Amino acid sequence: MGNRTALLIGTLCLGLAPARGGAQSLPAWVDSALTAGKYELTSTLNPDVRWGDFDGDGFLDVALGVVASGTRRRGIVIVHRVDRSVHVVGAGQGIGNGRNEFPSDAGWGVQRLETHRDVLRTDGWGNWHGWLAWTGQAYVWVQDSN
């Protein structure tokens, strides 16, 4: 293989390498939430990323499954599209149900309410059935009665 061919293959491979460990499809305004080094995506191969209008402004925001870099506690980082504000739920910060991290087996996703606003739905063992909803100032835990 000639030097030119090796250089071409190397250049192409660099272009395919994921930036920020699998988050290559995330826009820069989302990636900025992770650049402080406090949080890492829960998976570099298949990151937990959910899109929804969590603050009700009509623009898609993003929620990322993360772990705190120092403690490895699991949580969700929510980045609002318009003001670029970053909100951490879990990962060492209070969730509102007496805990400060999500269990590794707790699932979560986006659910649209009748008010046309999106909330984060959590499911897991014990008291992990509920929603995380934006109040206009912070995310609060709303326990599911089921």
C-alpha positions in Angstrom: 0.0 0.0 0.0 1.4 3.4 -1.0 1.8 6.3 1.3 -1.0 8.2 -0.4 -3.4 5.4 0.0 -2.5 5.0 3.7 -2.9 8.7 4.2 -6.3 8.7 2.5 -7.5 5.7 4.6 -6.2 7.3 7.8 -8.0 10.6 7.0 -11.3 8.8 6.3 -11.1 6.8 9.5 -10.5 10.0 11.5 -13.6 11.5 10.0 -15.6 8.6 11.2 -14.3 8.5 14.7 -17.0 9.6 17.2 -16.5 13.0 18.9 -17.2 12.8 22.6 -17.6 9.1 22.6 -20.6 8.3 20.5 -22.3 11.7 20.8 -21.1 12.8 17.3 -24.7 13.5 16.2 -25.3 15.9 19.1 -25.2 19.6 18.1 -22.6 21.9 19.7 -25.2 23.5 22.1 -25.8 20.1 23.6 -22.2 19.0 23.7 -21.4 22.1 25.8 -23.2 20.5 28.7 -20.5 17.8 28.9 -17.4 19.9 28.2 -17.1 21.0 31.8 -15.9 17.4 32.6 -18.3 16.9 35.5 -20.4 14.4 33.6 -19.9 11.6 31.0 -22.5 9.9 28.9 -23.7 6.6 30.4 -22.5 4.8 27.3 -20.1 5.8 24.6 -21.3 3.2 22.2 -25.1 3.7 22.6 -25.7 6.9 24.6 -29.1 7.6 26.3 -30.4 10.6 24.4 -34.0 11.8 24.4 -35.5 14.8 22.6 -38.6 16.7 23.8 -40.0 20.2 24.5 -39.4 20.0 28.3 -39.6 23.7 29.0 -42.7 24.4 26.9 -41.1 27.0 24.6 -41.9 25.1 21.3 -38.3 24.1 20.7 -36.8 20.7 21.2 -34.6 20.3 24.2 -32.4 17.3 25.0 -32.0 14.9 27.9 -28.8 12.9 28.3 -28.2 9.9 30.5 -25.0 10.6 32.4 -22.7 9.5 35.2 -20.9 12.0 37.4 -17.2 11.8 36.6 -16.0 11.5 40.2 -18.6 9.4 41.9 -20.0 7.5 38.9 -23.6 8.3 40.2 -26.2 8.0 37.4 -28.5 10.8 36.4 -30.0 12.9 33.6 -28.7 16.2 32.2 -31.3 18.3 30.5 -30.2 21.1 28.2 -32.8 23.7 27.1 -32.4 24.7 23.5 -33.1 28.4 23.6 -31.3 29.6 26.7 -28.7 26.7 26.7 -29.4 26.2 30.5 -28.2 22.9 31.9 -30.2 21.1 34.6 -28.9 18.0 36.4 -31.2 15.5 38.0 -29.5 12.7 39.9 -25.7 12.2 39.3 -25.2 13.4 42.9 -27.8 16.1 42.8 -31.3 15.6 44.4 -34.0 14.0 42.4 -36.9 14.9 44.6 -37.8 11.4 45.8 -35.2 11.3 48.5 -32.4 10.0 46.3 -29.5 11.6 44.4 -28.9 9.0 41.6 -30.8 6.8 39.3 -30.4 3.0 39.7 -28.7 1.4 36.7 -31.9 -0.7 35.9 -34.2 2.3 35.9 -35.6 3.1 32.5 -36.6 6.5 31.3 -38.1 8.2 28.3 -40.2 11.1 27.0 -44.0 11.3 27.5 -46.2 14.0 26.0 -48.9 15.3 28.3 -52.3 16.6 27.3 -51.0 20.1 27.7 -48.6 19.4 24.8 -45.6 19.6 27.0 -43.1 16.8 27.3 -41.9 15.3 30.6 -39.4 12.6 31.4 -41.0 9.3 32.5 -39.1 7.0 34.8 -39.7 3.4 35.5 -38.0 1.0 37.8 -38.2 -0.9 41.0 -39.7 0.5 44.2 -40.5 4.2 44.1 -39.0 4.7 40.6 -42.3 5.2 38.8 -42.9 8.9 38.1 -42.2 11.9 36.0 -39.6 14.7 36.0 -41.4 17.9 35.0 -40.2 21.5 34.5 -41.9 24.1 36.7 -40.4 27.1 35.0 -37.6 27.2 37.5 -36.5 23.6 38.2 -37.3 20.0 37.5 -39.5 18.3 40.1 -40.2 14.7 40.8 -43.9 13.7 40.5 -44.5 10.3 42.0 -46.8 7.9 40.0 -49.5 6.4 42.1 -49.3 3.0 40.3 
